[in-house]
Amino acid sequence: MTTPMQGGAGSKVLADDGPSIQRALEQGRITPADAIAPLARAAHDANVVALRVAACRVLGSLAGRAWDATWEVAERAALVLQEVAREADA
């Protein structure tokens, strides 16, 4: 899966996985708000457990307001983590 991300001079394509999204956040190529949807997809649907865990770690960082995430973004990230936990518990 790929998602177009807003970049400086044009859009960039970014893989929908936790490590790629984390790098994009660190480099300022994606905003915390724009990272939630692809992270949620990766946390739910990644084929490899390690990629689902990596997405959850980035969501956890956003829930803790890393990368200057707003309170609203932090809350959305926390809610995604709750959904993932409920899914794993079912």
Wavefront OBJ file of the C-alpha trace (Angstrom):
o trace
v 0.000 0.000 0.000
v 1.139 3.498 -0.696
v -0.197 6.882 0.264
v 0.592 10.229 -1.337
v 2.193 12.518 1.183
v 2.589 16.252 0.912
v 6.150 17.316 0.405
v 7.892 20.599 -0.110
v 8.117 20.824 -3.902
v 5.523 18.147 -4.665
v 3.909 15.053 -3.349
v 5.950 12.047 -2.326
v 4.858 8.444 -2.133
v 5.341 6.722 1.170
v 4.884 3.082 2.113
v 2.090 2.502 4.612
v 4.256 1.009 7.335
v 5.301 2.269 10.743
v 9.014 2.745 10.059
v 8.410 4.667 6.809
v 5.776 6.873 8.402
v 8.011 7.508 11.414
v 10.848 8.624 9.100
v 8.437 10.907 7.254
v 7.299 12.430 10.558
v 10.896 12.937 11.660
v 11.753 14.589 8.336
v 8.624 16.752 8.339
v 7.264 15.191 5.124
v 3.935 14.323 6.785
v 1.970 15.918 9.589
v 0.911 13.961 12.667
v -2.733 14.346 11.630
v -2.030 12.905 8.177
v -0.125 9.970 9.687
v -3.078 8.568 11.658
v -4.983 6.922 8.776
v -2.042 5.045 7.213
v -0.812 4.024 10.671
v -4.268 2.711 11.551
v -4.312 0.648 8.333
v -0.845 -0.719 9.068
v -1.711 -1.518 12.692
v -4.798 -3.452 11.589
v -3.802 -4.934 8.244
v -0.030 -5.365 7.900
v 0.867 -8.906 6.865
v 3.822 -9.110 9.228
v 3.423 -8.857 13.005
v 6.576 -6.730 13.275
v 5.049 -4.099 10.972
v 1.804 -4.044 12.979
v 3.834 -3.565 16.169
v 5.938 -0.828 14.546
v 2.767 1.026 13.521
v 1.447 0.723 17.081
v 4.684 2.172 18.444
v 4.406 5.220 16.206
v 0.748 5.586 17.193
v 1.866 5.422 20.829
v 4.363 8.185 20.201
v 1.661 10.308 18.605
v -0.645 9.578 21.541
v 2.134 10.960 23.728
v 2.196 14.098 21.515
v 5.486 13.411 19.754
v 6.255 15.501 16.655
v 4.174 18.341 18.137
v 0.930 16.421 17.703
v -2.120 18.329 18.865
v -4.293 16.998 21.659
v -6.915 16.010 19.080
v -4.383 13.988 17.085
v -3.054 12.405 20.278
v -6.580 11.375 21.225
v -7.227 9.880 17.772
v -3.977 7.909 17.982
v -4.937 6.594 21.418
v -8.354 5.539 20.141
v -6.759 3.633 17.251
v -4.533 1.830 19.751
v -7.620 0.903 21.786
v -9.279 -0.504 18.644
v -6.191 -2.574 17.860
v -6.080 -3.894 21.427
v -9.760 -4.855 21.317
v -9.206 -6.586 17.985
v -6.298 -8.580 19.394
v -8.317 -9.441 22.489
v -11.287 -10.792 20.502
l 1 2 3 4 5 6 7 8 9 10 11 12 13 14 15 16 17 18 19 20 21 22 23 24 25 26 27 28 29 30 31 32 33 34 35 36 37 38 39 40 41 42 43 44 45 46 47 48 49 50 51 52 53 54 55 56 57 58 59 60 61 62 63 64 65 66 67 68 69 70 71 72 73 74 75 76 77 78 79 80 81 82 83 84 85 86 87 88 89 90
